[in-house]
Amino acid sequence: MTTFPRLAAFALLAGLVAGCSSSGGWSDYVAAGKTQQANAAPLTIDQLSEKVGCKPKMQVDADEVKTAYCKTPNGEFFVNTFKTEKLKDEWMDRAPEYNPHLVGPRWTVLGPLKTLEAIRGPLNGDLHLTDHRVSKSPSPN
C-alpha cells in the first residue's frame, strides 16, 4: 500500500475511534519510551502545525480526537490530538500497524519516517518505529 492511501486509511480510523471509544481498557497502561512532560499543557493541532510550518486541513473535529492533514517541504503527515492521554493510548492500541509515528503528550503524528525525522526536533516527540506497546529492551523474567 502506498503512503497516501495508508494516510487516508489512518484518517478514517481516527474518526472511527473517536466515535467508538470505550470507557474501559488500558487505564493503567504506560507506553514504552521516554516520558513526556506530563504537567505541560497539551498542544493543539494549530500549535503543532505552526511548529513545523504547515497550515492544517482538518479531517476529524470531534470532542475526543482531532485529526488534520499537513503538507510541508519535509513531506505529508497527519496530526492527531486527543482529549485525554488515555484516549491517545486507546487509539494507539487500535492502530499499531501505522508505523512509524511521533508521540507526545496527548498527540501523535503519522507519516513517512523521513518526514517524521525532519519534524521531530520542532515537535519534541518520541519516535516510535514499532508497536508502542513493545519495550525497546527485553525485561527480565
ZIUR-V875827 format. One record per backbone hydrogen bond with DSSP energy under -1.0 kcal/mol. CO is the residue of the C=O (numbers start at 1). NH is the residue of the N-H. Records with the same first field share a line. If there is no record, write none. Layout:
BEGIN
CO = NH  NH
END
This chain:
BEGIN
2 = 6
3 = 7
4 = 8
5 = 9
6 = 10
7 = 11
8 = 12
9 = 13
10 = 14
11 = 15
12 = 16
13 = 17
14 = 18
15 = 19
16 = 20
26 = 29
36 = 38
44 = 48
45 = 49
46 = 50
47 = 51
49 = 54
57 = 69
60 = 67
64 = 83
65 = 62
66 = 81
67 = 59  60
68 = 79
69 = 57
70 = 77
72 = 75
75 = 72
77 = 70
78 = 110
79 = 68
80 = 108
81 = 66
84 = 88
85 = 89
86 = 90
87 = 91
88 = 92
89 = 93
90 = 94
95 = 98
97 = 99
101 = 128
102 = 109
103 = 126
104 = 107
106 = 82
107 = 104
108 = 80
109 = 102
110 = 78
112 = 116
113 = 117
114 = 118
115 = 119
116 = 120
119 = 123
120 = 124
126 = 103
128 = 101
131 = 134
132 = 32
END
